[in-house]
Amino acid sequence: MKRVFRNIVIVLACLFCCVQTAKAQWPKKSQNYFGFLFKPLIPFGIVGDRPFKMVDTEIGNFETTISPTFGYTYGGVVRIGISDLLAIESGINYTRRNFRADYNLPDSNIVASDEVGFVNFEIPLNFLVYIKLGERFYMNTSLGASANYNPSNIRSLTNPEGAHLFIFEGRRFRFFTYDVNANVGFEFRTEKKGFFYLGISGKLPLVPAFQIATEYRNDVHSQVAYGRVEGATFAIDLKYFFHNSRKKGTQFKSGPIEQ
């Protein structure tokens, strides 16, 4: 636990130093924006979790393969401008990660499958750097951290009324976990219709997300296999930011009052 908090403190300290440096170099205040985020989670093993196999260690005749499938993240996002080329993003997101469990007893030729999902809530804090590509086109990269709340454990039964029962249990390691975020993408800005963003992102957890146990039961005996979900993800980022309306009507101007 101490190691996790130390890593988070280091990331936040780096972000704070970058913000202070940016404010010193670009004193002009930039605008803030509010928008929405949607991220399809892609089962891409190079960045995200890979399929893995769990085997019963006692008898060795019960195998479970856990494979990530498509999930999603959505929520609100706030962008705090530091300068025309620097910003900080935060917000709150809902995430559902989906997995497929394939059960197999090779000696008995018994197979089954199940689909389960893990839900968590996320508060990210990312530092953004922009590269202007044209009058309205920008490229940006970001680095930051996320605090995640894992609300509950999960349990699923396959073939509960039959002679061969399969049980899936996923238990969180902790209520709160932390991730490191990285992102790169492109943004198109308009004056009246807001900002449109398309990019890719990856999340690397500092601790595993869930401990998994799968069990096979029949009238004679039961077999159990163990494993864990690390929680890394790869996603396509879709964002939309509302434009800021200029104030309308008569504005008060400072100066002497004329009689």
Beta strands, then each sheet from edge to edge (+ up, - down):
strand 1: 33-42
strand 2: 52-55
strand 3: 63-81
strand 4: 86-105
strand 5: 110-132
strand 6: 137-149
strand 7: 154-158
strand 8: 165-172
strand 9: 176-189
strand 10: 195-205
strand 11: 210-217
strand 12: 222-229
strand 13: 233-241
sheet 1: 2+ 3- 1+ 13- 10+ 9- 6+ 5- 4+
sheet 2: 7+ 8- 11+ 12-
end
